[in-house]
Amino acid sequence: MEVVIQTDRLTKRFGDFTAVDEISFDVRRGEIFGFLGANGAGKTTAMRMLIGLSKPSSGKAAIAGFDVYRETEKIKKNIGYMSQKFSLYEDLTVMENIRFFGGIYGLSGKFLRDKSESLVEKLGLQSERKKLVRSIPLGWKQKLSFSVAVLHNPKIVFLDEPTGGVDPVTRRQFWDLIYAETLRGMTVFVTTHYMDEAEYCNRLSIMVDGKIKALGSPPHLRKEFAAASMNEVFFKLARDAERGGGLKP
Amino acid sequence: MTIKGLSKTFENGKVTALDSVSFQVSPGEIFGLVGPDGAGKTTLFRMLTTLLLPDSGSATIDGYDMVRDYKEIRKNVGYMPGRFSLYQDLTVEENLNFFATLFGTTFSENYHLIRDIYIQIEPFKNRRAGQLSGGMKQKLALSCALIHKPRVLFLDEPTTGVDAVSRKEFWDLLKRLKEQGISIVVSTPYMDEATLCDRIALIQIGKILAVDTPSSIIMRYPEPLYEVRSGQIPRLLMDLRNYRNTLSCFTFGEYLHLSFKEHHPNALAEMKGYAKGKGHQDIEARSVLPTIEDCFMRLLKQN
């Protein structure tokens, strides 16, 4: 199976603080790869290196075959990214957002128009198409934002906590969208704090204090850590974290 | 705290934020408002902390009226908003002293209340609040909300975006505060946190779907529920959604949760036969207790 993300001892240091400490893993085409860890474990820093926004201090990584040091522009053309903080322009309508992001990724003319129409229809947003994004519920925003991130049919899509705060039904619909894309061969790299969602990943890694402490499929990890659920696996690993958002700086 | 028929609309009545919300909170109770983003939780908090007037309805806290006696209420409640709202340019210590002074008290007078939390951020007491990590900001915000010894503490989504381990630690802290006699109203989008509350209100689009203890809400789940899995969960989900006797089928971690339209003794065996016919092997199915998340989804369907 084709490897679309490959890292080898990838490291990021800020001064004498090592945010990401020699992480090595592969992600294969069409996989849903869960990237888990406690707050402060280094997930966001690692993800920023993978998508070409932050230069590694050492180690190697290739995304869709492109080098994270020298080919960041090529990486950006081949991936989609749904950030945790910002995903859509609140002051643009649903349709304007779709066309804007499509345009950024070089789609235009009839192709973009048709693509926008079919997307609005697929999400059931026909009556909302001219509404400002700020006025639609978070669940819809997140589904729209995901769809916009994959509009240009990237090889890999990176999702940073896409379902935080979303209601349980919409959260599951969001995962239906993810499944549909992977069936078409897209690779999904996703972070989440919902442990039930960890079970939906084909494979996942758990980061603790900058290092990858566990890597494998959910059944494999449950067995390895003698745990009944991914929640238990996560607790076993993360409760000993030195740093993190919890009680420590 | 008694809340009767609170309603609030925005944009000249076009957007309903709260629709006739009523419930009571007893002294020393941890009361959870459980619902997704956009349910109206923050609007309700802003009203109960006297920062927003209702269109209709009333609320009293310790006998004080939310509208008429807003000054008394402000002295007696602590509020930790969802967004970090302390002074980023003041240090940890300065923020605490500032809030203590506002309420006419001192840091040392109520130190016992915040001690457990404060000792964790004390090593950084000279750091500016804006320079703290997310977890430390949360601890500081909680300390500031407690420094005047409130009778009721309002916490708006204190654990959103927080990892599972830190969330558990935060709830342990709340339990200790409860033991000191402080009533806590806390909102969360995480359904699994509901079971840590004494009582909860499930809320969606401004409406309360249910108010009760978590175990009573679970007991009232109307149908028997089963957990089911096979080697191919996504395909099994699709097949079971198309099954004639399926009432509802949702993913729940490594299992699907399934309920039947007609639950007769053979229902489970018949379902297995159907799934086998669809090519599924190693089908596991057994009865399971509903979670609050099941209940929430069931109530959504009903409403």
Contacts between the chains, C-beta under 8 A, distances in Angstrom:
chain1	res1	chain2	res2	distance
A	37	B	163	7.4
A	38	B	163	4.3
A	38	B	165	5.7
A	38	B	166	6.7
A	39	B	133	7.7
A	39	B	134	5.8
A	39	B	135	6.1
A	39	B	161	7.8
A	39	B	162	6.2
A	39	B	163	4.9
A	39	B	166	6.1
A	40	B	133	6.1
A	40	B	134	7.7
A	40	B	135	7.2
A	84	B	161	7.7
A	137	B	37	7.6
A	137	B	38	4.9
A	138	B	36	7.1
A	138	B	37	4.0
A	138	B	38	5.5
A	139	B	36	7.0
A	139	B	37	7.7
A	139	B	38	7.9
A	161	B	161	6.8
A	164	B	160	6.4
A	164	B	161	5.6
A	164	B	189	7.5
A	165	B	36	6.2
A	165	B	37	4.0
A	165	B	157	7.6
A	165	B	160	5.8
A	165	B	189	4.4
A	166	B	36	5.9
A	166	B	37	6.6
A	166	B	189	7.5
A	167	B	35	7.4
A	167	B	36	3.3
A	167	B	37	7.7
A	167	B	39	7.8
A	167	B	189	7.8
A	167	B	204	6.8
A	167	B	296	7.9
A	167	B	300	7.6
A	168	B	36	7.5
A	168	B	191	6.3
A	168	B	250	7.9
A	168	B	293	5.1
A	168	B	296	5.8
A	168	B	297	5.4
A	169	B	250	8.0
A	169	B	297	5.7
A	169	B	300	6.1
A	170	B	36	7.3
A	172	B	250	5.8
A	172	B	251	5.9
A	175	B	251	6.9
A	179	B	234	5.3
A	193	B	161	6.9
A	193	B	162	7.1
A	193	B	163	5.6
A	193	B	164	6.4
A	193	B	167	7.9
A	194	B	190	7.9
A	195	B	164	6.0
A	195	B	253	7.2
A	196	B	251	7.6
A	196	B	252	6.1
A	196	B	253	4.0
A	198	B	253	7.9
A	199	B	253	4.0
A	199	B	254	4.5
A	200	B	251	6.7
A	218	B	254	6.5
A	219	B	254	7.7
A	229	B	253	6.5
A	229	B	254	7.8
A	230	B	253	7.1
A	231	B	164	6.4
A	234	B	164	5.6
A	234	B	165	7.3
A	235	B	164	6.8
A	235	B	165	6.1
A	235	B	168	7.8
A	238	B	163	6.6
A	238	B	164	7.2
A	238	B	165	4.4
A	239	B	165	5.3
A	241	B	165	7.3
A	244	B	135	6.6
A	244	B	163	7.1
A	244	B	165	7.4
A	244	B	166	6.5
A	245	B	133	5.9
A	245	B	134	4.5
A	245	B	135	3.5
A	245	B	138	7.7
A	245	B	162	6.1
A	245	B	163	6.5
A	245	B	166	5.4
A	246	B	135	5.0
A	246	B	162	7.5
A	246	B	163	7.2
A	246	B	165	6.0
A	246	B	166	3.1
A	246	B	169	5.2
A	246	B	170	7.7
A	247	B	120	5.1
A	247	B	135	6.6
A	247	B	139	7.4
A	247	B	166	7.2
A	247	B	169	5.7
A	248	B	120	7.6
A	248	B	135	7.1
A	249	B	123	7.7
A	249	B	124	6.3
A	249	B	132	7.4
A	249	B	133	5.5
A	249	B	135	7.7
A	249	B	136	5.6
